[in-house]
Amino acid sequence: MSTPQLVVHHDKELMAQAAAARLITKIVDAQASRGQASVVLTGGRNGNGLLAALAAAPARDAVDWARLDLWWGDERFVPEGDPERNVTQAREALLDSVPVDPKRVHAMPASDGPYGADVEAAAAAYAEELARAAGPENHGAVPTFDVLMLGVGPDTHVASLFPELPAVRETERTVVGVRGAPKPPPTRVTLTLPAIRAAREVWLLAAGEDKAQAAAIALSGTGEIQAPAAGARGRSRTLWLLDTAAASRLPRSLYPPASA
């Protein structure tokens, strides 16, 4: 797995704008080289802030939205259209304003979908969808995502992988159901660390003073069971995108002074 790299921006607005510009470049490059691109979205204030910045960016039209596959790292297992669902928030922030192909928007199942309240069946169905999208060149049960984005929680959770809970210990399945999550709603669907690590690049987003301790713990060498963010690594690159508040407890030696 790749060694984490850090980029620190002055504030969360600049972080969102810079991350959106970076994502546009990655998508355009992937489409130029392979004809299509695959991105895993994240929710939360930083994930949605990035999507809103992307929607407002003039360069967004450089993306061929019809040749982009969108996946999610996790989802709240609530009814379709619920404002707490990550896909609902993503539609409002970006997707409703760009010409995405609905068939390439791979939302995780909702609790009122074909699997009802069976979160494990919903997780297994999403794992099957990922497996169908994986080609021989991917050498695994999920596509090789170009970019997989994750918000970092104050407790170091990423996706719906919370410290010490069973999902973060999963080594075989790519998607699992989560019950009893410490952050509401308690029932969720999430990618596991093996699926996350299939990505070419993993970007971890953290902005705000409430994320400072989590960033410090995850980047200090703590194990992934205790700090799931520490286990989120990309094949070729792992990029932490922070603002100065979230980076405030990190030693300056971890990132170049010019990045702040």
C-alpha positions in Angstrom: 0.0 0.0 0.0 1.1 3.5 -0.7 2.5 5.9 2.0 0.2 8.7 3.0 0.8 12.1 1.5 -0.6 15.3 2.9 -1.9 18.5 1.4 -3.0 21.2 3.8 -5.2 24.1 2.7 -6.0 27.3 4.5 -9.7 26.6 5.2 -12.4 24.1 4.3 -13.7 26.2 1.3 -10.3 26.3 -0.3 -9.9 22.6 0.4 -13.2 21.8 -1.3 -12.4 23.9 -4.3 -8.9 22.5 -4.7 -10.1 18.9 -4.2 -12.8 19.4 -6.8 -10.2 20.7 -9.3 -7.9 17.8 -8.5 -10.8 15.3 -9.1 -11.7 16.9 -12.4 -8.1 16.4 -13.6 -8.1 12.8 -12.4 -11.3 11.9 -14.2 -10.3 13.6 -17.4 -7.0 11.9 -17.4 -8.5 8.5 -16.8 -11.1 9.0 -19.5 -8.3 10.1 -21.9 -6.3 7.0 -21.2 -8.9 4.3 -20.7 -12.1 5.8 -22.2 -13.9 5.9 -18.8 -13.4 6.6 -15.2 -14.6 5.2 -11.9 -15.0 7.2 -8.7 -16.2 6.4 -5.2 -18.1 9.2 -3.5 -18.4 10.0 0.2 -21.0 11.9 2.1 -20.7 14.1 5.2 -20.0 17.8 5.2 -16.6 17.5 3.5 -17.7 15.1 0.8 -20.8 17.2 0.0 -18.7 20.3 0.1 -16.4 18.9 -2.5 -19.4 17.9 -4.7 -20.9 21.4 -4.4 -17.5 22.9 -5.4 -17.4 20.6 -8.3 -20.9 21.6 -9.4 -19.8 25.3 -9.3 -16.4 24.8 -11.1 -16.4 26.0 -14.8 -14.0 23.1 -15.5 -16.7 20.5 -14.7 -17.6 20.5 -18.4 -14.3 19.0 -19.2 -15.6 15.7 -17.7 -17.5 13.4 -20.0 -20.2 12.6 -17.5 -21.7 9.8 -19.6 -18.5 7.8 -19.3 -18.1 8.1 -15.5 -19.1 5.3 -13.0 -20.0 6.6 -9.6 -20.0 4.3 -6.5 -20.4 4.9 -2.8 -18.2 4.0 0.1 -21.1 3.6 2.5 -24.7 4.4 2.9 -27.3 5.0 5.6 -29.8 2.1 5.4 -32.9 4.2 5.4 -35.7 4.6 2.8 -35.0 5.9 -0.8 -35.1 9.6 -1.0 -34.4 10.1 2.7 -32.4 13.3 3.3 -29.9 11.3 5.3 -28.9 9.1 2.4 -25.6 10.0 0.9 -27.0 9.5 -2.6 -29.8 12.0 -1.9 -27.3 14.5 -0.8 -25.0 13.9 -3.8 -27.9 14.4 -6.1 -28.7 17.8 -4.6 -25.1 18.9 -4.5 -24.0 17.7 -8.0 -25.7 14.9 -9.8 -28.9 16.6 -10.7 -26.9 19.4 -12.4 -24.7 17.3 -14.7 -25.5 14.8 -17.4 -24.6 11.5 -15.7 -25.8 8.2 -17.1 -28.3 6.9 -14.6 -27.2 3.4 -15.3 -23.7 4.3 -14.1 -24.8 5.8 -10.8 -24.4 2.8 -8.5 -26.4 3.7 -5.4 -26.4 1.3 -2.5 -29.8 -0.3 -1.7 -32.3 1.5 0.5 -34.2 0.0 3.4 -37.4 0.1 1.3 -35.8 -1.5 -1.7 -36.0 -5.1 -3.0 -34.2 -6.5 0.1 -36.4 -4.8 2.6 -34.9 -4.4 6.1 -32.3 -7.2 5.4 -29.1 -5.1 5.5 -26.9 -8.1 4.9 -28.8 -9.0 1.7 -28.5 -5.4 0.6 -24.7 -5.5 1.2 -24.4 -8.8 -0.7 -26.3 -7.4 -3.6 -23.9 -4.4 -3.8 -20.9 -6.7 -3.6 -22.3 -8.6 -6.6 -22.8 -5.4 -8.5 -19.2 -4.5 -7.9 -18.0 -7.9 -8.9 -19.9 -7.7 -12.2 -18.2 -4.4 -12.9 -14.8 -5.8 -12.3 -12.9 -6.9 -15.3 -10.0 -9.4 -15.7 -7.5 -6.5 -15.4 -8.8 -5.7 -11.9 -7.6 -9.0 -10.4 -10.3 -8.9 -7.7 -13.9 -8.6 -6.8 -14.2 -4.9 -7.3 -13.3 -2.5 -10.1 -10.0 -0.7 -9.7 -11.5 2.7 -8.8 -9.6 5.7 -10.1 -10.3 7.7 -7.0 -12.0 6.6 -3.8 -12.9 9.4 -1.4 -13.5 9.1 2.3 -14.5 11.5 5.0 -12.7 11.1 8.3 -14.9 11.1 11.4 -13.8 12.5 14.7 -13.4 8.9 16.0 -11.2 8.0 13.0 -14.0 6.1 11.2 -14.1 6.1 7.4 -17.1 5.0 5.3 -19.1 3.1 8.0 -16.0 1.3 9.4 -15.9 2.3 13.1 -13.1 1.5 15.6 -13.2 -2.0 17.0 -16.5 -3.0 15.3 -16.7 -6.2 13.2 -16.8 -4.4 9.8 -13.3 -3.0 10.2 -12.0 -6.5 10.9 -13.5 -7.9 7.7 -10.8 -9.4 5.4 -12.8 -11.3 2.8 -16.1 -9.6 1.9 -16.0 -6.3 -0.1 -19.3 -5.0 1.3 -21.0 -5.7 4.7 -24.0 -4.6 6.6 -23.4 -2.6 9.9 -25.7 -2.7 12.9 -25.3 -0.7 16.0 -23.1 2.0 14.5 -22.2 4.6 17.2 -23.2 7.4 14.8 -26.9 7.5 13.8 -28.5 6.0 11.9 -27.2 2.7 13.4 -27.8 0.5 10.4 -25.6 1.0 7.3 -24.0 -0.6 4.3 -20.3 -0.1 3.8 -17.3 -1.1 1.7 -14.6 -2.9 3.7 -10.9 -2.2 3.8 -10.1 -4.8 1.1 -12.5 -3.0 -1.3 -11.1 0.4 -0.4 -7.6 -0.8 -1.0 -8.5 -1.8 -4.6 -8.6 1.9 -5.6 -5.7 3.4 -7.5 -6.0 6.5 -5.3 -7.6 6.9 -1.9 -8.3 10.5 -0.7 -9.2 11.2 2.9 -10.9 14.5 3.6 -10.7 16.2 6.9 -11.6 19.8 7.8 -12.3 21.5 11.1 -10.9 21.4 14.6 -13.1 18.4 15.5 -11.1 16.3 13.0 -7.6 17.3 14.3 -7.3 14.5 16.9 -8.5 11.9 14.4 -6.0 12.9 11.8 -3.2 12.9 14.4 -4.2 9.4 15.6 -4.6 7.9 12.1 -1.3 9.3 10.9 0.7 8.3 14.0 1.0 4.6 13.2 -2.1 3.5 15.2 -3.5 0.2 13.9 -6.5 0.1 11.6 -8.7 -1.7 14.1 -8.4 1.1 16.6 -8.2 3.8 13.8 -9.9 2.7 10.6 -8.6 5.7 8.7 -5.1 4.4 9.2 -6.0 1.4 7.1 -7.5 3.3 4.1 -4.7 3.2 1.5 -4.7 3.3 -2.2 -2.6 1.1 -4.5 -0.6 4.0 -6.1 -1.5 6.9 -3.8 -3.0 7.8 -0.5 -3.8 11.5 -0.2 -4.9 13.3 3.0 -6.6 16.6 2.1 -6.9 18.8 5.2 -7.5 22.3 6.2 -5.2 24.0 8.8 -7.6 23.3 11.6 -7.7 19.6 10.9 -3.9 19.5 10.6 -3.3 21.6 13.7 -2.1 18.6 15.8 0.1 17.1 13.2 3.9 17.6 13.3 4.9 20.0 10.6 7.4 17.5 9.4 4.5 15.4 7.9 3.7 18.0 5.3 5.6 20.6 3.3 5.2 24.2 4.6 4.2 25.4 1.2 1.0 23.3 1.2 -0.6 25.3 4.0 
